[in-house]
């Protein structure tokens, strides 16, 4: 990781904030796949103690050339105003030309420049901060992202810690459903609700003590429907009598915007895929956020094929093949290997909501699952 060793400053809305360019950390290029990520890097800036009053302060620390390059980089990027509870800020908006202007800041960007694409860099999430993810909920991030300790906890309006699985309602009114984002589109870290931990925060999945990543970026926002559960004791006669996978129902949200981890979106289902993963039934509800520009146009499978042709096939193929690079066989799909329409998706949602209700009432054994 490349680090700048001196604090920089910039006046923002009348307040001088010290900013520290902490890292230039391009994501590794994904494997070749039909849907490449839209950007491959980010620049993170972290708030540090103390402050510098003006460019003169910068000049005392750096040479004139370096100080000017620092100011240009910050002014071009801009900085986000921090919420009171956050401890980091993101300098965003850098383009390749801006990166080249910071070369004198001990940032050896030449070998890295090809890893970036034209256009704005994706904003990184805050560390150990809080942010609002909907009108009703906020999240608090604990631990460093990309570490085994990283967790995203949810709170309601009163500040009480809640479970995104058990406490966020499934139904959002007007035929809509709440969708909790675990994995933003065009990322590869395998994030998931920790169903066995109290308050079921979001964490990165692990295997043999190591963080798990998909072999390439997922091309849609991915997460769960709260208050649903795929019962591992129930076999489905429609899908080769496969048993549930003991998790909430997964959602693939096909809107154009990249959501954030922990964001709660109102979505409408348009289809469902019956994936069979190592013999377990793992439903994938395909939905679209109501704030997407095409939301009013897409209500079912036919609409999706008309306005987003090839999307449903791409989703099926992505989930069919993503384990192959790790030497595992391809996943299978029931229901004739095709997406079922909206009515069937609503049936799946209703059934898994009923299964969840039995779980939290302890009508069926919970095993190691957390019910709080």
PyMOL commands that set and color helices and strands:
alter all, ss='L'
color gray80, all
select helices_A, chain A and resi 55-61+64-77+96-101+113-115+198-200+301-307+311-321+324-326+335-337+342-360
alter helices_A, ss='H'
color red, helices_A
select strands_A, chain A and resi 8-12+15-24+43-47+130-132+138-142+151-155+161-162+171-173+176-183+187-189+191-193+202-204+206-207+210-211+213-218+221-225+235-236+242-244+249-253+264-277+280-289+332-333+340-341
alter strands_A, ss='S'
color yellow, strands_A
deselect
rebuild
show_as cartoon
